[in-house]
Structures are given as C-alpha cells and as structure tokens.
C-alpha cells in the first residue's frame, strides 16, 4: 500500500509539473520554477546581466561581435521577414547577429513573454501595438529613441505611448473591413453598401442568385474574435470611445447595451449567409473560394491579401467598412508589427543599430511590406505591390473614415477576453448556448478584460 | 550477523547514491512546481506581477460555478471513456489477429504502429484536412452524401476526434497486448483444448485472464492519456466549434496563460490531478485484483 501511495504521489507530482508547465518544457514553464519565483522578486536583472555577459561581450559600435535575442510574435503574414531583416542587418552591421525566436502572436507569444518576464526579456520584442499597453505598464519595455521614432508616421505613436514615453516602433499596418469581389459587384450592379439595409439587399440578391454572400472560416475562432472587434469598433466604440472602461466600472454591459448586442449579432448574419461548412473551412480554403468567385464578400483584414494575390495575382477586390446601424462606419486600421525593446538590455547600442536598420532601410521596408502585403507606417516608404483595394483605402483615408482598432484592443484585451468571447459566440452560432448566455459570459469575464 | 548488517548498509548506501541524482532533478523539476502550483491556486496571481494576493479557497469555489470548466470536464470524460473502450477493444482484436499466425503479420504490425510515431499535432492537421478536404471529395467521386465534416459541428466533433486519436494510438497499445499474448504459455491453451473448451471459451477463460497485467497497463495508460489530451485538439479543432471540444488541459492553458489567471488556472490543474489520482487508483486497484499469475 505504501508503494502504491508513493507511486501515486510521484505520478501526481509529474502531472502537476506538466500542467503548470514546469516539468521541463521550455515553452511556458519558467513562471513556476523555483528559480523563476525567486528571480521575479529580486534577482532578474542580475541573472540577465550574468547571462548576457557570458554570451555577448560588448556593444556593437566598436565592431565587436554582439548577439541579440529577438522574440517575434508574428501574424500569419509575417513568417519569413526575419530572413530579410538578417540580410539587411548583415550588410550594415555585420558584427550584430540576431537570435530569433518566432512564434504565432495569437498562440505562443504571450506565454513566451510571461516566461521571459521571470527570467529576463529578450533584447528585442516584436509584437503588436496593443502589447505596449500590456508590458510597458509593467516596466518591462525600454523607451525608443526619438531618432528612430521620427522616421515613422506620427499617427503610429499614439497608441504605443504611455505617459509621454514611446515604447514601440510601429512598422506596418493592416486594414480591416469587408473585402469584396469587384468584378462580381460590377456584374450584379451592386454598389458598396453604407447601411445595413443596403448590405441586406446585396445579401438577398446573392442568395437569390445562388451566390454565397460571405466567405468565412469560423473553424478559426480568432477570425470570429477579429470580426467582432470590427463590429464593436463601428457600433460601440464609434459612439462611446471609452466603452471598455465604462464596462469595467459597471456602467455598461453586454447584457444591457443594445449596441454591443448588435455588434455580436452581426456574427449571426455572417453565419447565416456563409458556407454551411464554415466551421470546417480553413483560411486558405476560404480565401481560395473567394478568389474563385464562390463568395461575394469576406469580413477580414489585410492578411487575406497575401492569399488572394498568391492564388490569383489578377484578382480584383476592394474593401469597405462593415456597415453599422448609423451608417457612418469607418474602415478599421490596425498597427501591426510593433518593435519593442527590453528595459534591461545590456546591448542598447546594438539594439539601436537594429532599430536604425528597421526604421532607416527603405529597401528592407519595401521588401517586408510587399511580402506581407501591408501598409507602411514609416515616412516616405510605400509598398510597391499592386493592391487592388488601395484606391478604396485612400478614399476612406481622405474622408477621415478610418479608425485605429487599438482603441478597442487596449480596452478589451485579446487574450482572456476577446478570444474567450469569440469561443462563446461560436458556441452560440452552433446552438450550444443562447444569445443571452453568450452576452452574460462576456459580462462575467469583465475581470479579464484589461491587461492592467 | 554484524557482517550481514554491514553488507546491507553498504547496499543501502549504494542504492541511495544511485537514486540521488534522479531525486534531485525530480524534486527541482516536479515536486517544487507541484507545491508552487498548489500555493498559486490560493492566490489571484496573473502570472506577470510580483504580487500574489491570497484569495483563500475562492478559486476552488469559483470552479464549481464555472460552466465552461464543467463543460470541459464533460467533454474530457466522454473523450476518455470512448477512447478507453475503443482503443482497448480494437488493440486487443488486432493483437489477437496478428498473434494467430497470419501471413505478413510484420507488415500489418508496422502499418498499425506507424501512426503513433507521428506527432499528435501533425495528426490533428492531417485529420482536419482529411475531414475538410480529402474525404468530402469521395462524395464527389462516388456520388454519396456522407457527412465527413465531423470537426465542423459540435454534435460530431467528439466522434471525429475519437477516430483520429484511435487511428494514432491503437497500434501502440496493440503491441503491448501482442507482447502479453506471446507470453501466455501454450500449455494452458492445450489443457483447455483437452478439456473441450471452444475458441471463444479459450479466449475468455485463458487469454483474457492471462492478459490482465497488459489490460491494466493499457486501461490506465489510455485513460490518463485521454484525460490529458491537448496537442491533438490544438491543431485540429482548437477546442471548437465553440467550446464543444475544449478539454480540461486546454482550458487550464487558456485560463492560466492566455487569460492571465494563473491562480485560477492552478486551481484547475490541482483539481485535475486529484481526479487523475482517484481514477488511476480505482483502476489499478480494480484491475490488479483480476490479475492472475501463470
């Protein structure tokens, strides 16, 4: 019996170790290790210092070899840009080497950050603009020098600046809205809708003609979360810019706010007018079907452009904001790649060299923008790829009809809130829970809605 | 007597020295995190800040009210039961078939075993593609209307995952049974034959009792493995559609890491460990009592 008890105890110990991520996995475990526990309270800088001193001798300006660590939380469009950056850096600063750790922003990036918060952050962190709000407030990020920030657009600074200090160099941007098949719209005499009624008319006409109104890939829960924030931006934050703060103060709620409910209910509109197998359709398949003319529209973001043009470089598409209840929707703009630096880095000179390359090498910037099919956030830099939706973007920009989604993402964070709400919305669409339960679940999650 | 005692002491010292390295690593890597997880489960720690505010047992109380946690458990239990039954039955049947002296048994054994060499993450991707793209093509080819989109509906996702999981692991457990079968003394079968036992009677009265140790290993292994399912789900359904295939481990990860509720997530993991222990204890106790020695 004693042997059994001992064996069971050991089994349980192993299981908890694995569950808490401390049983040896390098991915997410450090937060729980005894070393980490001690480090987070007192010794992190010293530990990081020792490690850095051992691995990298000195700053780069005097030509000595320096290796900088980089954690890159990448969007689906970004995988591969690390090679471009390496090549550009090798040309200008051959003594600096970047040691990359690339993860999906939506998956492993935040767990990695939590891990490194215990053991010392990498020298450079590449994430999204909304991450600045999460990590700068913890005192983890270093201020970016104005030399490099000045090479970027002023509009890029607002949401990465806290108390007058800017902690992120925003590199590029995505646009989000409804991508539409221009040829199909022209053939059917459809005009870009600005109201829900006009959108419904197009949907009805699509259904009457056997055309799938919306392409979607709800198997990816993140896509539901993404479009829901688009809807929230135009129906909720458009009228109440501090809705998220009010939500935490208990002044508004999903269960009582008509606008928030409307935003959620648009998901049902999409679900009722998309492929019946949307919960089995991946993004690439979805985009391919859109390009092949099986669907008229797709609520998405610039990340779809890469697929659209890879599948058919002549695919003609445009973009418009998903119409809201008041007919004044704006195109969604999202600062994407944001370069942050560790407040504890021992190689600030070398880090600055990297920032110099990233912000100053226009050839590199164009190469990255063309590859990711995104817009530039650097001054005097524009991508050269043919973006059929650029004319629409320019038009909305000229009319001031563009809104930065970071406003919403900073107030209602992705991990733990938007992401979980999206799962509830999917459950509602699947008929597993009621709409009221879905709203109530979002309200119950209020404690996880902020990064602070 | 004294000499014998001294010898025993020496042996004990040697045993102790042999286990010290393992115990040190095990203590640092497993025991301490276990204790830390227990400690965190009584806090509201978000995994990022230095402060770990104590909240008493409120995390455990909240667990009982958490409908998503209950649903994750319900899915995990159904997945575990289905896997334990299907995997054991098919693994045993395949093992018996391969032990019967059929031709090319090594080829069959290899074919059945290969899937378990593949990462569960890859298996998830493969079956997602199979269900979404490849198998529906069969409908086109044969003019049938079979619903292959098993991952796309909350009502069928469990079925789809059980198929994928069993495809991967049946070969592995089959080998355990095969090894057990090959160790059954042939004279037991001969004696049963002499006593007039039919093939079915020999299977249930000789094979099964003699395989009891292998059954214990397989049942406990499959049960605990299924209770901890994570990687297959991440790459195939992502826990969806909705929350239809969210396992307990997946929910712990989402809560503690993505959701920055490390304390609450730790409470979930402690609960899981307690249940794992209970299940393992009951199974080991129950199955051990059925074991016989040849």
Interface residues (C-beta under 8 A of the other chain):
Chain A: X4 X8 X10 X11 X12 X13 X14 X15 X16 X17 X18 X19 X20 X21 X22 X23 X24 X28 X29 X31 X32 X33 X34 X37 X40 X41 X110 X111 X114 X117 X138 X218 X219 X220 X221 X277 X278 X279 X280 X281 X282 X285 X415 X416 X417 X419 X420 X423 X424 X426 X427 X428 X429 X430 X431 X432 X433 X441 X448 X451
Chain B: X26 X28 X29 X30 X31 X32 X33 X34 X36 X37 X38 X40 X47 X48 X49 X50 X68 X128 X131 X132 X133 X149 X151 X152 X153 X154 X228 X237 X238 X239 X240 X241 X242 X243 X244 X246 X249 X252 X253 X254 X255 X256 X257 X258 X259 X260 X261 X262 X266 X269 X270 X272 X273 X274 X276 X277 X280 X281 X284
